[in-house]
Amino acid sequence: MRITGQDKNKPHGAAGEFSVMEVSVHQLIETIEFVLGTVSNTASYLRLWALSLAHSQLSKVFFDNLLLEALNEASTIKIIIGFIAWATATFSVLMCMDLMECFLHTLRLHWVEFQNKFYKGVGYAYEPFSFD
């Protein structure tokens, strides 16, 4: 459908008759889309929360298995080796890999799921510039 110069100044929907049924169906579709989007976005943010809980449990496992056993034995050599192993595992897994995972997931959330609140796909048909 091509928009003429006469139709461009009319408000959206002013070209035809007003239909209560059409408006109701359109509003029902918008409501369902909004609810589904809200549930989807909430589930995505809950995944981030679950990742943070998993990271805290993983750090506890690293501490218990690498450093706590060496501290209980009170051996200086085992404490030094255990601390180096614990610090390396904690930094490499929790600080590097999981931080990147959370960053990418949050970036995806903001780009994909937050941006859908602004684009509706309605408006004027594109007409390229011409000197004619």
C-alpha positions in Angstrom: 0.0 0.0 0.0 1.4 3.3 -1.0 0.8 6.4 1.2 -0.1 9.5 -0.8 0.6 13.0 0.2 -3.0 13.4 1.3 -2.8 10.4 3.7 0.5 11.4 5.4 -1.0 14.1 7.5 -3.9 12.0 8.8 -3.6 10.3 12.2 -3.0 6.6 12.3 -6.2 4.7 11.5 -8.1 7.8 10.3 -8.4 6.5 6.7 -11.3 4.0 7.4 -14.2 3.4 9.7 -13.7 2.7 13.4 -14.3 -0.9 14.3 -14.5 -1.9 17.9 -13.9 -5.6 17.1 -10.7 -4.8 15.1 -9.4 -2.6 17.9 -10.2 -5.2 20.5 -8.5 -8.0 18.6 -5.4 -5.8 18.0 -5.3 -4.9 21.7 -5.6 -8.5 22.7 -2.7 -9.5 20.4 -0.6 -6.6 21.9 -1.5 -7.8 25.4 -0.5 -11.4 24.7 2.7 -10.2 23.1 3.5 -8.0 26.1 2.9 -10.8 28.6 4.9 -13.3 26.7 7.8 -10.8 26.4 7.7 -10.1 30.1 7.8 -13.7 31.0 10.6 -14.4 28.6 12.7 -11.4 29.9 12.1 -12.4 33.5 13.2 -16.0 32.7 16.4 -14.7 31.1 17.3 -12.5 34.1 16.6 -15.5 36.4 19.2 -17.4 34.3 21.7 -14.7 35.3 20.7 -15.1 39.0 21.2 -18.9 38.7 24.6 -18.3 37.1 25.7 -16.2 40.1 24.5 -18.9 42.5 26.4 -21.5 40.6 29.5 -19.4 40.7 29.3 -19.0 44.5 28.9 -22.8 44.9 31.8 -23.4 42.5 34.1 -21.1 44.6 33.1 -23.0 47.7 34.0 -26.3 46.0 37.4 -24.9 45.0 38.1 -23.7 48.5 37.0 -26.9 50.2 38.9 -29.3 47.8 42.1 -27.3 47.2 42.8 -25.1 50.2 40.8 -26.4 53.2 42.4 -29.8 53.2 45.8 -28.3 53.2 44.9 -25.9 56.0 43.5 -28.8 58.1 46.8 -30.8 57.7 48.8 -27.7 58.7 51.6 -28.6 56.3 53.4 -25.5 55.0 54.3 -27.0 51.6 50.7 -28.3 51.1 49.3 -24.9 52.1 51.5 -23.1 49.6 50.7 -25.6 46.8 47.0 -25.6 47.7 46.9 -21.8 47.7 48.5 -21.6 44.3 46.1 -24.2 42.9 43.1 -22.5 44.5 44.2 -19.0 43.3 44.8 -20.2 39.8 41.5 -22.1 39.6 39.5 -19.3 41.1 41.0 -16.7 38.8 40.9 -18.7 35.6 37.4 -20.2 36.1 35.5 -17.7 38.2 37.1 -14.4 37.2 37.9 -14.9 33.5 35.6 -17.6 32.0 32.5 -16.9 34.1 32.8 -13.2 34.0 32.9 -13.3 30.2 29.9 -15.7 30.2 27.9 -13.3 32.3 29.0 -10.3 30.2 27.9 -11.9 27.0 24.6 -13.1 28.5 23.8 -9.6 29.8 24.8 -8.0 26.5 22.4 -10.4 24.7 19.7 -9.6 27.2 20.0 -5.9 26.6 20.4 -6.1 22.8 17.8 -8.7 22.0 15.2 -8.5 24.7 15.3 -4.9 25.8 15.4 -3.5 22.3 12.1 -5.2 21.4 10.3 -2.7 23.5 11.0 0.1 21.0 10.6 -1.3 17.5 7.0 -2.0 16.3 7.5 -2.0 12.5 4.8 0.5 11.8 5.3 3.8 10.0 5.7 5.2 6.6 6.7 3.3 3.5 10.3 4.0 2.5 10.7 6.1 -0.6 14.2 6.6 -1.8 15.3 10.2 -2.5 15.0 11.2 -6.1 15.4 14.4 -8.0 12.4 13.6 -10.2 
